[in-house]
Amino acid sequence: MERKSEPVSNGRKIHFDNSELVKTSFWVSQLLMVLATVLGVYLAAQQGLSQAIKFDSLVNTQNNYHLQRALYDEVRDNLHELEAYMADIDKQRPLDLRSLHPQLSDFVWQNMYYSANALETPAEILTAIRRFRIESAQLIEKMEKQELSRGVGTTRLRALVGKISADTLPKLQLNFQRMELELQRSGMDVNITEE
């Protein structure tokens, strides 16, 4: 059913030419417009997804960086505390070692239990730190209970401190420094303050 004209409010009639609807070129152009729209939406969504994945990866790397940097600082502080503890044992030679008991930090280590990023730290590093924490606590306890002489205990403790200082901490530092470079290349600020 074809409408030839339609009344308009001012009394004039407008004539419509519907002959264009039956031409093939009209339908081809409409189909191409729909395809171009669908393709444009698809490409925009693809680009948006790609950017969202890249952003998520950078945020994850930033979280890992901060976690590993904090772990490094905590372990380094604990090493300084243990070195001071051993120096005090050698210097003061107290009868009761409990009076010199070192106050080791474990805030970061304890909070790593609840962090989704904790296990993204290389297993070799986590294992070495875990073993260090356990072995040093055992040595301190045995020395304080006099189950182990202070000479043997401090010798073993020095060996543990030396091993973690020479092997594990440099690996952890290298790991978070790589992340720092990746973040800086991506334009993210990691807010590093030098001591």
N, C-alpha and C positions, 0 to 999 in steps of 0.2 A: 504494500500500500504506500503510495507515494503522495506526499503533500506538496502541492504546488505553491501554495502561498499561505501566509499566516497574517491575521490582522494585527496591526500595531496600534497603540493607543492614540496616535495622532491621525489615524484614519488612513494611512498609506499601507499598502500591502507589500511584503518582502517576498521575493521569489527565490526559492532554494533550488540549487542544481545538484541533484543526487547522482548524477551520472558518474561522478568520480568514484563512488563506492563500488562500482562494478568493474573498475579497471584493475588489472593485475599490479600495476606499479604502486597503487595505493596500498594494497595488502602487503606487498614486498617491503615497502618503506616502513609500514607499521610493525611488521615482524622484525625488521632490522633494528628498529628503535627499542623494541622489547628485549631483544637479544643483547643490544649494547647496554641497556640498563641493568640487566641481570649480570652481565660480565663485569660491569663497573662496580656493582655492589659486591660481587664475589672477590674481585681484586682488592677493593678497599677493606673488606673483612679479613682477607688473607694478610694484608699489610698490617692491619691492627693487631691481629693475633701474633704475628711475628714480633712486633714491637712489645706487646705485652709479655711474651716469653723472654725476650731479651732483658726487659726491665726486671722481671721476676728473678732471672738468673743473676743480674747485677746486685739486687737487694740481698739475695741469698749469699753471694760472695762477700758483700759488705758485712753481713751478720757473722759469717765465718771468720772474716778478718778480725773483727772486734773480739770475738770469742777467743781465737787463738792468740791474739796480742795480749789479752787479759790473762790467759793461762800462762803465757811466757813470763809476764811480769810477776805473777803469783809464785811460780816455781823459782824464778830468779831471787825473789825476796826471801823465799824459804831457804834457799841455798846460803844466802848471806846470814840468815838467822842461825843455821846449823854451823857455819864457819865460826861465828861469834860464840856459839855454845861450846864448840870444841876448844877454842882459844881460852874461854873461861875455865874449862875443866883443867887444861894444862897449867894455867896461870894460878888459879885459886886452890885447886886440889881439895875441894870440900869433901867432908865425910859423907854427906847426904847429897847425891846428885839431883834429887828432886827439887832442891832449892834453885837449881839452874835450868830447870825444865824449859826447853825452847817453846815459844808460842808460834807454831806454824799456821799459816793462813790456809784456809780451805774453802773460802767463799766461792771462787770461780769453779773449783773442782766439784763442790756440792751442787752448784747451780747447773752444771753441765748435765746432771741427771735429767733435768727437765727441758733441756734445749734440744730442739729438732736438729740443730746444726752440730751437736757434739760429735756424732759419729762420722762427720765429714772431715774431721781431723784424721790424718793418716794413722792407721792402727798401730804401726811401729812406734809412733810417738806416744800415743795414749797408753800403750802397754808399758813402755819404759817409765813413764811418769807414775802409772799405777803401781808398778813394782817398786819404784823408788820410795813412794809414800809408805807402802806396807813395810818394806825392809828397814827404812830409817826409823819408823815408829817402833818396830820390834827391837832394834838395836838399843834405842833409847830406853825402852821399858826394861830390857834385860840388864842394862848397866845400872839403872835406878834400883832394880831389885837385887843387885849384886850377883846376878847369875852369870855375868860376863864382866871380866875386868875392864876397867876404864881404858887401859892401854890398848887392849884388843878391840874393844868397842869403838874407840875413836879412830883406830886404824881402819876398821871396816867402814865406818861412817865416812871417813875421808875418801876412801875408794869409791863409795857410792856417789858422793858429791862430785868427785872428779869425773866419774863416768857420765853423769847426767849433764855436767857443765861442758864437757868436751864433745859429747856425742849428740845427746837429745836436744838440748837447747839450741844449738846451731841449726839443726834440722827444722825445728819448729819456727825459728826466726826466718829461715830461708823460705819456708812455706807461706808464712803470712806476708813476707815482703813480696813474693810473687803475686799474691792477691792484691796487695797495695798497688803494684804497678798496673795490673789489669784494671783496677778501679780508676786510677788516675788517667789511663789512656781513654777510658770511657767518659771522663769528665766528672767523676764523682769525687767528692772531698772526703777523706778519711779522718780529718781533724787530728793529725799527729802532732804531738808536742814533744820536743826533744828535751831530755833531761840535762 
